[in-house]
Amino acid sequence: MRLRQVLSGLRWYVREFTGEAAYDRYCERHRGSNPHAPVPTRRQYERLRVQHQEDHPSSRCC
């Protein structure tokens, strides 16, 4: 049982680190607010995220 907890924690960490969990959260919010609209693919989501960061550079120093 302890091994399962360790593996679960490791899986959570890797998903948060790679951004996969952020995409899953985005999909859940998207489905909740736009149930009839198609959910963007992971590639489309990444493009939207990068575009948003470029349009709103307040969190970067340069």
DRENTORKOL-3810 file (N, C-alpha, C; in nm, 4 decimals):
REM DRENTORKOL-3810
@n.u->0.0831; n.v->-0.1183; n.w->0.0000; ca.u->0.0000; ca.v->0.0000; ca.w->0.0000; c.u->0.0879; c.v->0.1251; c.w->0.0000
@n.u->0.1966; n.v->0.1246; n.w->0.0704; ca.u->0.2876; ca.v->0.2390; ca.w->0.0758; c.u->0.3480; c.v->0.2670; c.w->-0.0618
@n.u->0.3812; n.v->0.1604; n.w->-0.1342; ca.u->0.4370; ca.v->0.1746; ca.w->-0.2680; c.u->0.3363; c.v->0.2441; c.w->-0.3597
@n.u->0.2108; n.v->0.2090; n.w->-0.3465; ca.u->0.1062; ca.v->0.2711; ca.w->-0.4277; c.u->0.0967; c.v->0.4201; c.w->-0.3994
@n.u->0.1105; n.v->0.4599; n.w->-0.2753; ca.u->0.1064; ca.v->0.6014; ca.w->-0.2391; c.u->0.2263; c.v->0.6758; c.w->-0.2978
@n.u->0.3412; n.v->0.6144; n.w->-0.2923; ca.u->0.4625; ca.v->0.6760; ca.w->-0.3471; c.u->0.4485; c.v->0.6921; c.w->-0.4981
@n.u->0.4026; n.v->0.5877; n.w->-0.5661; ca.u->0.3855; ca.v->0.5943; ca.w->-0.7109; c.u->0.2789; c.v->0.6961; c.w->-0.7501
@n.u->0.1734; n.v->0.7050; n.w->-0.6715; ca.u->0.0687; ca.v->0.8035; ca.w->-0.6976; c.u->0.1241; c.v->0.9451; c.w->-0.6827
@n.u->0.2022; n.v->0.9675; n.w->-0.5795; ca.u->0.2636; ca.v->1.0986; ca.w->-0.5597; c.u->0.3622; c.v->1.1317; c.w->-0.6697
@n.u->0.4378; n.v->1.0346; n.w->-0.7137; ca.u->0.5327; ca.v->1.0546; ca.w->-0.8225; c.u->0.4593; c.v->1.0868; c.w->-0.9525
@n.u->0.3509; n.v->1.0162; n.w->-0.9783; ca.u->0.2711; ca.v->1.0429; ca.w->-1.0985; c.u->0.2151; c.v->1.1850; c.w->-1.0947
@n.u->0.1630; n.v->1.2271; n.w->-0.9797; ca.u->0.1111; ca.v->1.3628; ca.w->-0.9650; c.u->0.2208; c.v->1.4647; c.w->-0.9946
@n.u->0.3381; n.v->1.4444; n.w->-0.9376; ca.u->0.4496; ca.v->1.5374; ca.w->-0.9554; c.u->0.4901; c.v->1.5483; c.w->-1.1025
@n.u->0.5020; n.v->1.4354; n.w->-1.1694; ca.u->0.5439; ca.v->1.4353; ca.w->-1.3100; c.u->0.4389; c.v->1.5058; c.w->-1.3963
@n.u->0.3098; n.v->1.4797; n.w->-1.3703; ca.u->0.2038; ca.v->1.5443; ca.w->-1.4482; c.u->0.2029; c.v->1.6954; c.w->-1.4257
@n.u->0.2268; n.v->1.7398; n.w->-1.3041; ca.u->0.2331; ca.v->1.8837; ca.w->-1.2764; c.u->0.3566; c.v->1.9452; c.w->-1.3415
@n.u->0.4671; n.v->1.8765; n.w->-1.3347; ca.u->0.5928; ca.v->1.9268; ca.w->-1.3901; c.u->0.5874; c.v->1.9395; c.w->-1.5420
@n.u->0.5258; n.v->1.8415; n.w->-1.6089; ca.u->0.5207; ca.v->1.8424; ca.w->-1.7552; c.u->0.4079; c.v->1.9293; c.w->-1.8100
@n.u->0.3145; n.v->1.9697; n.w->-1.7274; ca.u->0.2036; ca.v->2.0530; ca.w->-1.7731; c.u->0.0823; c.v->1.9735; c.w->-1.8169
@n.u->0.0893; n.v->1.8430; n.w->-1.8108; ca.u->-0.0231; ca.v->1.7600; ca.w->-1.8520; c.u->-0.1450; c.v->1.7848; c.w->-1.7635
@n.u->-0.1240; n.v->1.8063; n.w->-1.6373; ca.u->-0.2350; ca.v->1.8318; ca.w->-1.5456; c.u->-0.3012; c.v->1.9654; c.w->-1.5771
@n.u->-0.2234; n.v->2.0639; n.w->-1.6196; ca.u->-0.2802; ca.v->2.1941; ca.w->-1.6560; c.u->-0.3718; c.v->2.1791; c.w->-1.7768
@n.u->-0.3315; n.v->2.0988; n.w->-1.8724; ca.u->-0.4158; ca.v->2.0752; ca.w->-1.9902; c.u->-0.5448; c.v->2.0057; c.w->-1.9499
@n.u->-0.5362; n.v->1.9076; n.w->-1.8613; ca.u->-0.6565; ca.v->1.8382; ca.w->-1.8141; c.u->-0.7510; c.v->1.9342; c.w->-1.7426
@n.u->-0.6958; n.v->2.0229; n.w->-1.6593; ca.u->-0.7800; ca.v->2.1216; ca.w->-1.5904; c.u->-0.8449; c.v->2.2166; c.w->-1.6906
@n.u->-0.7681; n.v->2.2569; n.w->-1.7930; ca.u->-0.8221; ca.v->2.3434; ca.w->-1.8966; c.u->-0.9390; c.v->2.2746; c.w->-1.9677
@n.u->-0.9228; n.v->2.1480; n.w->-2.0028; ca.u->-1.0289; ca.v->2.0738; ca.w->-2.0709; c.u->-1.1547; c.v->2.0659; c.w->-1.9849
@n.u->-1.1386; n.v->2.0423; n.w->-1.8561; ca.u->-1.2545; ca.v->2.0371; ca.w->-1.7662; c.u->-1.3266; c.v->2.1714; c.w->-1.7628
@n.u->-1.2501; n.v->2.2814; n.w->-1.7502; ca.u->-1.3120; ca.v->2.4142; ca.w->-1.7486; c.u->-1.3792; c.v->2.4441; c.w->-1.8820
@n.u->-1.3138; n.v->2.4077; n.w->-1.9906; ca.u->-1.3684; ca.v->2.4327; ca.w->-2.1245; c.u->-1.4999; c.v->2.3576; c.w->-2.1434
@n.u->-1.5038; n.v->2.2327; n.w->-2.1037; ca.u->-1.6271; ca.v->2.1539; ca.w->-2.1168; c.u->-1.7387; c.v->2.2096; c.w->-2.0292
@n.u->-1.7015; n.v->2.2629; n.w->-1.9134; ca.u->-1.8023; ca.v->2.3197; ca.w->-1.8243; c.u->-1.8594; c.v->2.4501; c.w->-1.8763
@n.u->-1.7764; n.v->2.5330; n.w->-1.9364; ca.u->-1.8244; ca.v->2.6634; ca.w->-1.9824; c.u->-1.8744; c.v->2.6600; c.w->-2.1263
@n.u->-1.8267; n.v->2.5671; n.w->-2.2065; ca.u->-1.8674; ca.v->2.5548; ca.w->-2.3476; c.u->-1.8962; c.v->2.4089; c.w->-2.3802
@n.u->-2.0055; n.v->2.3536; n.w->-2.3296; ca.u->-2.0275; ca.v->2.2090; ca.w->-2.3459; c.u->-2.0434; c.v->2.1626; c.w->-2.4906
@n.u->-2.0839; n.v->2.2508; n.w->-2.5806; ca.u->-2.1055; ca.v->2.2091; ca.w->-2.7194; c.u->-1.9871; c.v->2.2408; c.w->-2.8100
@n.u->-1.8918; n.v->2.3161; n.w->-2.7607; ca.u->-1.7743; ca.v->2.3512; ca.w->-2.8408; c.u->-1.6708; c.v->2.2389; c.w->-2.8332
@n.u->-1.5999; n.v->2.2143; n.w->-2.9425; ca.u->-1.4966; ca.v->2.1107; ca.w->-2.9383; c.u->-1.3810; c.v->2.1535; c.w->-2.8473
@n.u->-1.3252; n.v->2.0564; n.w->-2.7795; ca.u->-1.2119; ca.v->2.0829; ca.w->-2.6904; c.u->-1.0852; c.v->2.0908; c.w->-2.7750
@n.u->-1.0051; n.v->2.1958; n.w->-2.7561; ca.u->-0.8800; ca.v->2.2060; ca.w->-2.8334; c.u->-0.7866; c.v->2.0881; c.w->-2.8048
@n.u->-0.7104; n.v->2.0513; n.w->-2.9048; ca.u->-0.6109; ca.v->1.9463; ca.w->-2.8854; c.u->-0.4999; c.v->1.9990; c.w->-2.7960
@n.u->-0.4131; n.v->1.9112; n.w->-2.7534; ca.u->-0.3010; ca.v->1.9521; ca.w->-2.6694; c.u->-0.2135; c.v->2.0537; c.w->-2.7433
@n.u->-0.1913; n.v->2.0319; n.w->-2.8709; ca.u->-0.1097; ca.v->2.1238; ca.w->-2.9502; c.u->-0.1764; c.v->2.2615; c.w->-2.9595
@n.u->-0.3070; n.v->2.2637; n.w->-2.9833; ca.u->-0.3799; ca.v->2.3912; ca.w->-2.9894; c.u->-0.3752; c.v->2.4620; c.w->-2.8542
@n.u->-0.3901; n.v->2.3851; n.w->-2.7477; ca.u->-0.3842; ca.v->2.4426; ca.w->-2.6131; c.u->-0.2478; c.v->2.5067; c.w->-2.5886
@n.u->-0.1411; n.v->2.4390; n.w->-2.6267; ca.u->-0.0073; ca.v->2.4937; ca.w->-2.6064; c.u->0.0118; c.v->2.6224; c.w->-2.6859
@n.u->-0.0395; n.v->2.6256; n.w->-2.8085; ca.u->-0.0304; ca.v->2.7475; ca.w->-2.8882; c.u->-0.1068; c.v->2.8619; c.w->-2.8215
@n.u->-0.2271; n.v->2.8337; n.w->-2.7721; ca.u->-0.3060; ca.v->2.9360; ca.w->-2.7028; c.u->-0.2336; c.v->2.9863; c.w->-2.5783
@n.u->-0.1731; n.v->2.8941; n.w->-2.5048; ca.u->-0.1024; ca.v->2.9302; ca.w->-2.3817; c.u->0.0178; c.v->3.0198; c.w->-2.4120
@n.u->0.0940; n.v->2.9842; n.w->-2.5133; ca.u->0.2109; ca.v->3.0638; ca.w->-2.5507; c.u->0.1673; c.v->3.2007; c.w->-2.6016
@n.u->0.0626; n.v->3.2037; n.w->-2.6814; ca.u->0.0124; ca.v->3.3310; ca.w->-2.7328; c.u->-0.0337; c.v->3.4210; c.w->-2.6184
@n.u->-0.1003; n.v->3.3618; n.w->-2.5202; ca.u->-0.1440; ca.v->3.4396; ca.w->-2.4042; c.u->-0.0241; c.v->3.4963; c.w->-2.3281
@n.u->0.0801; n.v->3.4164; n.w->-2.3120; ca.u->0.2005; ca.v->3.4643; ca.w->-2.2440; c.u->0.2674; c.v->3.5767; c.w->-2.3203
@n.u->0.2662; n.v->3.5683; n.w->-2.4527; ca.u->0.3257; ca.v->3.6746; ca.w->-2.5329; c.u->0.2418; c.v->3.8016; c.w->-2.5293
@n.u->0.1105; n.v->3.7862; n.w->-2.5251; ca.u->0.0214; ca.v->3.9020; ca.w->-2.5205; c.u->0.0188; c.v->3.9688; c.w->-2.3838
@n.u->0.0502; n.v->3.8935; n.w->-2.2788; ca.u->0.0481; ca.v->3.9439; ca.w->-2.1408; c.u->0.1822; c.v->3.9149; c.w->-2.0734
@n.u->0.2857; n.v->3.9910; n.w->-2.1072; ca.u->0.4211; ca.v->3.9614; ca.w->-2.0565; c.u->0.4483; c.v->4.0117; c.w->-1.9149
@n.u->0.3474; n.v->4.0388; n.w->-1.8369; ca.u->0.3695; ca.v->4.0979; ca.w->-1.7047; c.u->0.4448; c.v->4.0065; c.w->-1.6088
@n.u->0.4423; n.v->3.8769; n.w->-1.6323; ca.u->0.5093; ca.v->3.7865; ca.w->-1.5395; c.u->0.6561; c.v->3.7631; c.w->-1.5753
@n.u->0.7027; n.v->3.8216; n.w->-1.6852; ca.u->0.8418; ca.v->3.8055; ca.w->-1.7265; c.u->0.9194; c.v->3.9331; c.w->-1.7004
@n.u->1.0481; n.v->3.9202; n.w->-1.6848; ca.u->1.1304; ca.v->4.0378; ca.w->-1.6588; c.u->1.1686; c.v->4.1111; c.w->-1.7858
@n.u->1.1809; n.v->4.0397; n.w->-1.8980; ca.u->1.2299; ca.v->4.1027; ca.w->-2.0223; c.u->1.1365; c.v->4.0844; c.w->-2.1382
END
